[in-house]
C-alpha cells in the first residue's frame, strides 16, 4: 500500500473514529477529510499504467504535442479574427440611436421588446443597446462564444447573427473551422 492509497482510505477511518463523538462536522480536520476524499478519484489514473490503450494514447500525445500546440494556436487566432468580424458586421447594422427623436426611440424600444420581432425592429432594423452594440452581441466575448461554437461544432443556437452580413461571417467561420480541423498536422 502506498501513500495515495492511505490518503484515500484515511477519511473513512476518520469518520469511523470521530463520527460517534459528533465532532467531525465542527472540526477543521473533518472538513479537510472530506476534501481528501476527492483523492480517491486520482486512483483511477493508476489504472493507466496497466492498460496498453491508455499508454498508447499518452505516448502519442507526448510525441505530437508540438503539432497540437500549432493547431490550438491556429484555432485561437481564427476564433479571434472571426469573432471580431461577426461582432463588427452585426454592429454596422445598428441604427443611429443618437439621431432618433423621443417618439422614434419609444417606437424602437417597443418593437425590440416584442418577442414576435425576434431581435429585429421592422421599422428601424437590428435591435441594439444604448452603446450601439447588437442585443445578441453586447460585447466581443459573446461574439467569441458564437465563433468558438461555430468553428468547433455546428453551434448551440443560443445566440446567432440576425443580419445577412453577420450570417455570412458566421458561415465563413464555420468553413474555417472545418478546414482547420481537417488539416493534417
Secondary structure, DSSP 8 states (H G I E B T S, - for coil): --HHHHHHHHHHHHHHHHGGGT-TTTSHHHHHHHHHGGGGGGGGGGGGGT-HHHHHHHHHHHHTHHHHHHHHHHHHHHHHHHHHHHHHHHHHTB--GGG--HHHHHHHHHHHH-GGGTTEETTTEE-B-TTS-BSTTSSHHHHHHHHHHHHHSS--SSS---SHHHHHHHHHHHHHHHHHHHS--
